[in-house]
Amino acid sequence: MSREQAYALPYPFDRSGVSRGKAGFLCYEVLPDNTVAMLRDVVSQGGDRPAVADLDGESLSYAELWQRAAIVAGGLRAQGLNPGDRVMIELANGVDWVIAYLAILLARCVVVPINIRLAQPEVDYIRENSGASYSFQPGLGMPSGEPLIDDTADLEDVTGIYYTSGTTGRPKGVMISHANLLSNCENLKRDMQIEGDGFHSLCCLPLFHIAASVCQLLLSLYVGGSVLIMRTFNASEFVDELCRAEINAVVGVSSIYALMLKQADIVQRDFSHIRWGLYGGVATSPELVKRLVGLFPNALLSNTFGMTEACGNMLFLPHAQTLTDPDSVGFPSPTVEVRIDQPDLETGVGELLIRGQNVTRGYWQNEAATQEAIVDGWLHTGDLLRIDGRGLAYAVDRKKDMINRGGENVYPAEIEHVLNEHPDVDDVAVIGVPDPVMVEKVGAVVIAKPGHDVSAESIRLFAARNLADFKVPQYVLIRTVALPRNASGKVQKHLLRDDVVWGEPLF
């Protein structure tokens, strides 16, 4: 089903000024000339407004941020960097990260954000693959020179290379253009119904991830808002800062909200000033959504579903459907078209294909991966979804995580959703266990809640009461070590597959 098809629910987002461009995909008829031009306009509209601040640290207005970034951009040029050169950012969250990011844009170079948790060989690979000729690193200071503002980039010029987590091999560099950035920001502005410049958000996600650097930081600058940056996430500190009157927007993944809700005094806290709330990144249970709606009574609370290749956002659940359809990931954003590839005849589940102005045109220096992922202009996301008769999409699982149990397709996310309702379970991941007869059997790695005892047999019985027999885990491993997660909160199942030693099957 494409975005143009009729929906029982009316399409909820503003599509004015969206048309099909020469390349065949949906795009905005009018956008700023490039990201630097957009930033210049925002600064000119009110340079004294707060732009970015470190928690308990430095705070910069728009004019100050623009001036600092221009000096650093001049320093990059003085270092011999030219337009199109790649520049890595190896800094932790903070105002310095933002200055580095904007300086690279102002110098018309290409941003290469680095996950600061990577091992040195992984960083070295990205440096070699990207051909980066400079890197912002802790303790080295910022280069400085005559202020430089290069606003001559074309919309289709590459301005960022975001490396994927590499769950299926070497990380791939997703090329992000100015058009990708600006259309994504405009999509989110319309999706979230942001009006004026009163969007003031608390950033607790790592800025090297596209969800934070684009869907929060750049979005905030795009609408003339501000960002308060946490260096690292701490649940208690996160709650305290959300109570500040000047913070009115919160962006997070489900695991962050779950930790927030575990704070002893959470029900006594007042979050009535929060106007916008985003959750997403991983599966979010309807019960968690219900609690968040109660916690943020005056917020437009919405689910967003995206990936790096879509510049962070492709589907969005309007607030009106948050309680009525909490398990949905919503409708396509204004410039996004969707298809379901090879849907199952019974369930309608198939791989999500997307195209649009915010979608990458490919992977840096990896034509083979580009041709495999983008076929006839449609990006194969690797996500398994279904779309109901109203046009609402539902994420089922990752295509590569689907378990083939004797010819039956088993979706781990469905089993995880059920097992997370077990009163003693704190976290769970379901993966396939190789089997010479069945191809794969179902295995569950379970983390018990603190102070709770849980057995493999109780997990099996709970699953048997709530799932078809072929979905019940035959292998259950109870462990105390937290599940490995990436920066967006997703479980790194490839690490579990390599690490877990299963015992005997339960049946």
C-alpha positions in Angstrom: 0.0 0.0 0.0 1.4 3.4 -1.0 0.9 6.7 0.8 -1.4 7.9 -2.0 -4.0 5.1 -1.4 -7.1 5.9 0.5 -7.2 5.5 4.2 -10.1 5.0 6.6 -8.2 7.4 8.8 -7.5 10.7 7.1 -3.8 11.3 6.4 -2.9 13.4 9.4 0.2 15.4 8.3 0.5 18.6 6.3 1.5 17.8 2.8 1.3 21.3 1.3 4.2 22.1 -1.0 5.0 18.4 -1.5 5.2 17.1 -5.0 6.9 14.5 -7.1 10.3 15.8 -8.2 12.3 15.0 -11.3 13.9 11.9 -9.7 10.4 10.5 -9.2 10.1 10.7 -5.4 8.2 13.1 -3.2 10.0 16.3 -2.1 9.3 19.8 -0.9 8.9 22.3 -3.6 10.7 24.9 -1.5 13.6 24.3 0.9 16.5 26.5 2.1 19.4 26.5 -0.4 21.4 24.3 2.0 21.8 23.7 5.8 24.1 26.6 6.3 21.6 29.0 4.6 18.9 27.6 6.9 21.1 28.3 10.0 22.0 31.8 8.8 18.3 32.6 8.5 17.5 31.3 12.0 20.4 33.3 13.5 19.3 36.5 11.7 15.8 36.1 13.2 17.1 36.3 16.8 20.7 35.9 17.6 20.3 36.5 21.3 18.0 33.5 21.8 19.4 30.5 23.7 20.6 27.8 21.3 22.6 25.1 23.1 23.8 24.5 26.6 25.7 21.9 28.6 24.0 20.6 31.7 25.6 22.7 34.5 28.1 24.1 32.0 28.5 26.4 29.0 25.5 28.1 27.3 25.5 29.8 23.9 23.1 32.0 22.1 22.5 31.6 18.4 24.8 34.5 17.6 27.5 33.1 19.9 27.2 29.6 18.4 27.3 30.9 14.9 30.4 33.0 15.6 32.3 30.2 17.4 31.5 27.7 14.6 32.6 30.2 12.0 36.0 30.7 13.7 36.5 26.9 13.9 35.4 26.5 10.3 38.2 29.0 9.4 40.6 26.9 11.4 39.7 23.9 9.4 40.4 25.8 6.2 43.7 27.0 7.7 44.5 23.3 8.3 44.3 22.7 4.6 40.8 21.2 4.4 38.8 21.9 1.3 35.0 21.5 0.5 34.1 17.9 0.5 36.8 16.7 2.8 35.7 14.4 5.5 36.1 15.4 9.2 35.5 13.0 12.1 34.0 14.0 15.5 35.3 11.9 18.3 33.9 14.1 21.1 31.5 13.2 23.9 28.1 15.0 24.2 28.4 18.7 24.8 28.5 22.2 23.3 31.9 21.4 21.8 30.3 18.6 19.8 27.8 21.0 18.4 30.4 23.6 17.5 32.5 21.0 15.7 29.4 19.8 13.8 28.4 23.3 12.7 31.9 24.2 11.9 32.2 21.3 9.5 29.0 22.4 7.8 30.2 26.1 7.5 33.5 24.9 6.0 31.5 22.8 3.4 33.2 19.7 4.6 31.5 16.4 5.4 30.7 15.3 9.0 31.7 11.8 10.1 30.3 11.3 13.6 32.1 8.6 15.6 30.6 6.4 18.3 32.9 7.1 21.2 32.4 3.5 22.5 34.1 2.0 19.5 37.4 0.2 19.9 40.4 1.8 18.2 40.5 -0.7 15.3 36.9 0.1 14.5 37.6 3.9 14.5 40.7 3.2 12.3 38.5 1.4 9.8 36.1 4.3 9.6 39.0 6.8 9.3 40.4 4.8 6.4 37.1 4.0 4.7 35.9 7.6 4.9 39.2 9.1 4.0 38.9 11.6 6.9 41.8 14.1 6.9 41.0 15.7 10.3 39.4 14.6 13.6 38.0 16.6 16.5 39.3 14.7 19.6 39.2 15.3 23.3 42.0 17.4 24.8 43.2 18.7 21.4 41.3 21.9 21.4 39.5 23.5 18.4 41.3 24.9 15.4 40.8 28.6 14.8 41.1 31.0 11.9 39.5 33.9 10.2 35.7 33.3 10.4 34.5 31.2 7.4 30.9 30.7 6.2 30.6 28.8 3.0 26.9 28.6 2.0 27.4 27.6 -1.6 26.6 23.9 -1.3 23.9 22.3 -3.4 21.0 20.5 -1.8 22.1 17.2 -3.1 25.7 17.5 -1.9 26.8 15.0 0.7 27.2 16.8 4.1 27.4 13.8 6.4 28.5 10.1 6.5 26.9 8.2 9.4 28.3 4.7 9.9 25.9 1.9 10.7 26.5 -0.4 13.7 27.8 -3.1 11.4 25.5 -5.9 12.7 26.0 -7.8 9.4 29.6 -7.1 8.8 31.8 -4.0 8.4 30.0 -0.7 9.1 28.6 1.0 6.0 28.8 4.8 5.6 25.3 6.2 5.0 25.6 9.3 2.9 23.4 12.2 4.1 22.8 15.2 1.9 21.5 18.7 2.7 18.2 17.8 1.1 18.0 14.7 3.4 18.6 16.9 6.5 16.3 19.7 5.6 13.4 17.6 4.4 13.6 15.4 7.5 13.5 18.5 9.8 10.5 19.8 7.9 8.8 16.4 8.1 9.3 16.3 11.9 8.2 19.9 12.3 4.9 19.0 10.6 4.6 15.6 12.2 5.0 17.0 15.7 3.0 20.2 15.1 5.8 22.5 16.2 4.9 26.1 15.9 7.0 29.2 16.7 10.4 29.0 18.4 9.3 27.6 21.7 10.7 24.1 21.3 13.2 23.5 24.2 14.4 19.9 24.5 16.6 17.9 26.8 19.1 15.7 24.9 20.2 12.5 26.7 20.9 10.4 23.5 24.5 10.3 22.1 25.0 13.0 19.5 27.0 10.7 17.3 23.6 8.9 16.6 21.4 10.4 13.9 18.4 10.4 16.3 20.1 13.0 18.5 22.2 15.0 16.0 19.5 15.4 13.4 16.1 14.5 14.8 16.7 16.5 18.0 19.7 18.9 17.7 19.2 20.0 14.1 15.4 20.0 14.4 15.7 22.3 17.4 17.9 24.7 15.5 15.6 24.4 12.4 12.6 25.7 14.4 14.6 28.3 16.4 14.4 26.3 19.7 17.1 25.2 22.1 18.8 22.1 23.4 20.1 21.3 26.9 22.7 18.5 26.5 23.4 15.8 29.0 27.0 14.4 28.7 25.8 10.9 29.7 22.4 9.5 30.6 21.5 9.2 34.3 17.9 8.4 35.1 17.7 10.4 38.3 19.4 13.5 36.7 17.2 13.1 33.6 14.0 13.3 35.7 15.3 16.3 37.6 16.1 18.2 34.5 12.8 17.4 32.9 11.1 19.1 35.8 12.7 22.4 34.8 10.1 24.9 33.6 12.1 25.9 30.5 12.3 22.3 29.1 9.1 21.4 27.2 10.2 18.6 24.9 11.6 15.2 25.6 13.1 12.7 23.1 14.1 9.2 24.0 14.0 5.5 23.3 11.8 3.1 25.2 14.6 1.8 27.5 15.2 5.4 28.7 11.6 5.9 29.6 11.4 2.5 31.4 14.4 3.6 33.5 12.7 6.9 34.2 9.5 5.3 35.4 11.5 3.2 37.9 12.4 6.3 39.9 10.9 6.0 43.3 9.2 9.4 43.3 8.2 9.6 39.7 4.5 9.8 40.3 5.0 12.9 42.6 6.9 14.8 39.8 5.1 17.5 37.8 5.6 17.2 34.0 2.6 19.2 33.0 4.8 21.7 31.2 6.0 19.2 28.7 4.4 19.9 25.3 6.1 17.3 23.1 7.3 13.8 23.7 8.9 11.3 21.3 9.6 7.7 21.9 10.8 5.0 19.5 13.9 3.2 18.4 12.8 -0.1 19.8 9.5 -1.9 20.4 7.4 0.0 23.0 4.7 -1.9 24.9 1.2 -0.5 25.1 1.5 -0.5 28.9 4.6 1.7 28.8 2.8 4.0 26.3 -0.2 4.3 28.7 2.1 5.2 31.6 3.9 7.9 29.5 0.6 9.4 28.5 -0.3 9.7 32.2 3.1 11.1 33.1 3.0 13.8 30.4 -0.7 14.9 30.5 -0.3 17.9 28.3 2.2 16.6 25.8 1.7 15.6 22.2 3.2 12.1 22.7 4.1 10.2 19.6 6.0 7.2 18.3 8.6 7.7 15.6 10.0 4.9 13.5 13.1 5.4 11.4 16.6 4.4 10.5 19.9 6.1 9.6 19.2 5.6 5.9 16.0 7.6 6.3 17.8 10.4 8.1 16.2 9.2 11.3 12.5 9.3 10.5 10.2 7.6 8.0 7.0 6.8 10.0 5.2 8.7 12.7 2.3 8.0 14.9 0.1 11.0 15.6 -0.8 11.8 19.2 -4.4 11.1 18.4 -3.6 7.4 17.8 -1.1 7.0 20.7 -3.7 5.5 23.0 -6.0 4.0 20.5 -3.3 2.3 18.5 -0.2 2.1 20.8 1.4 -0.8 19.0 1.4 1.1 15.7 4.4 3.0 14.3 2.0 5.3 12.4 1.8 6.8 8.9 4.6 7.8 6.5 6.0 11.3 7.0 5.1 13.9 4.3 7.9 13.1 1.9 8.0 9.4 2.5 6.3 6.7 0.3 6.1 3.1 1.5 5.5 -0.3 0.0 5.3 -3.8 1.5 7.5 -6.2 -0.5 6.3 -9.7 -1.0 3.6 -9.6 1.8 2.6 -12.9 3.4 -0.8 -13.9 2.0 -2.3 -14.5 5.4 -0.7 -11.8 7.7 0.3 -9.1 5.2 3.7 -9.0 6.7 6.6 -8.2 4.3 9.7 -6.0 4.0 9.2 -2.3 4.2 10.4 -0.4 1.2 10.7 3.4 1.2 11.6 6.3 -1.0 11.6 10.1 -0.5 13.6 13.3 -0.2 14.9 12.3 3.3 16.2 8.9 2.1 19.9 8.3 1.4 21.1 7.8 -2.1 23.5 5.1 -1.0 26.6 4.1 0.9 30.0 5.8 0.8 32.4 4.0 -1.5 30.2 0.8 -1.5 28.4 0.5 -4.8 27.6 -3.2 -4.2 25.8 -2.4 -0.9 24.0 0.5 -2.5 22.7 -1.6 -5.4 21.6 -4.3 -3.0 19.7 -1.9 -0.7 18.2 0.5 -3.3 16.4 -1.2 -6.2 14.4 0.8 -8.7 14.7 3.8 -6.4 13.2 2.0 -3.4 15.3 1.4 -0.2 14.9 -2.1 1.2 14.9 -1.3 5.0 15.2 -4.8 6.3 12.2 -4.2 8.6 9.2 -6.5 8.5 5.9 -4.5 8.7 2.3 -4.8 7.9 -0.2 -2.0 7.0 -3.8 -2.2 8.0 -6.8 -1.0 6.0 -6.6 2.4 7.7 -3.1 3.0 6.5 -1.5 2.5 9.9 1.8 0.6 9.9 2.9 -2.0 12.5 6.5 -3.1 12.9 6.8 -6.8 13.3 10.6 -7.5 13.3 13.8 -7.1 11.5 14.0 -9.3 8.5 17.4 -10.7 9.5 16.1 -11.5 13.0 13.2 -13.6 11.8 13.4 -17.2 12.9 12.7 -20.0 10.4 11.4 -22.8 12.7 10.8 -25.8 10.4 9.3 -23.6 7.7 7.2 -21.5 10.1 8.2 -17.8 10.3 8.6 -16.8 13.9 9.0 -13.1 14.8 11.2 -12.5 17.9 9.6 -9.1 18.6 6.2 -10.8 19.1 7.6 -13.2 21.7 9.6 -10.5 23.4 6.5 -8.4 23.7 4.7 -11.3 25.5 7.6 -12.3 27.8 8.2 -8.6 28.9 4.7 -8.9 30.5 6.0 -11.6 32.8 6.0 -10.1 36.3 9.5 -11.2 37.1 11.1 -10.2 33.7 13.1 -7.0 33.4 14.4 -7.5 29.8 14.4 -10.2 27.2 15.9 -10.9 23.7 14.7 -13.8 21.5 17.0 -15.2 18.8 17.2 -18.3 16.6 19.2 -21.3 17.8 20.6 -23.4 14.9 19.1 -26.9 14.7 20.0 -29.6 12.2 16.3 -30.7 11.8 14.2 -27.6 12.3 16.8 -25.2 10.8 16.2 -23.0 13.9 14.5 -23.2 17.2 13.4 -20.4 19.5 15.8 -19.2 22.2 15.1 -16.5 24.9 17.8 -14.7 26.9 16.0 -13.4 30.0 17.1 -10.8 32.6 15.1 -10.9 35.9 14.0 -7.9 37.7 16.2 -6.9 40.7 15.2 -9.0 43.7 13.1 -11.3 41.7 13.6 -15.0 40.9 12.7 -16.4 37.6 13.2 -19.9 36.2 13.4 -21.2 32.6 10.3 -23.4 33.3 8.2 -20.4 34.4 9.2 -18.6 31.2 8.1 -21.6 29.2 4.8 -21.9 31.0 4.1 -18.2 30.6 4.9 -18.3 26.9 2.7 -21.4 26.4 -0.3 -19.7 27.9 0.0 -16.7 25.6 1.6 -18.0 22.4 1.1 -20.6 19.7 3.2 -23.8 20.5 5.7 -23.2 17.7 6.6 -19.8 19.2 7.3 -21.0 22.7 11.0 -20.9 23.5 12.6 -24.3 23.6 15.8 -22.7 25.0 15.8 -20.3 27.9 18.9 -18.7 29.4 18.5 -16.7 32.6 21.4 -14.3 33.2 22.3 -11.2 35.2 24.4 -9.4 32.7 22.5 -6.7 30.8 21.7 -7.3 27.2 24.1 -5.6 24.8 22.5 -2.5 23.2 23.6 0.0 20.7 23.3 3.8 21.0 19.7 3.8 19.9 18.7 1.2 22.6 18.4 -1.7 20.2 19.6 -5.1 21.4 22.7 -6.2 19.4 21.6 -9.7 18.7 24.6 -10.6 16.7 26.6 -10.3 19.9 24.2 -12.6 21.7 24.4 -15.1 18.9 28.2 -15.2 19.2 28.2 -15.2 23.0 25.4 -17.3 24.3 26.0 -20.9 25.2 22.7 -22.8 25.4 22.0 -25.7 27.6 19.6 -28.6 26.9 16.3 -27.7 25.3 13.3 -27.5 27.6 11.2 -29.8 25.4 
